[in-house]
């Protein structure tokens, strides 16, 4: 991979991390809005709690996978830059 491609992919994964980090707060914000504005919950009881747990776990899995890919790409970028410094 070229350095430009790696930098583009790093930018994409940084945006994904921001998106997933924001998405982790959606259930909490929704509960806060329900308490403040007193409108009915869409899904209540055990099913609602179960779906929230699954949602948070999925978002966390996507977040951790994106973080892993980001670290891997940054290492690859650093290695390419070091090789260019040695040869140049």
Buried (B, 14 or more C-beta within 10 A) or exposed (E): EEEEEBEEBBEBBEEBBEEBEEBEEEBEEEEEEEEEEEEEEEEEEEEEEEEBEEBBEEBEEBBEEBBEBBEEBBEBBEEBEEEEEEEE
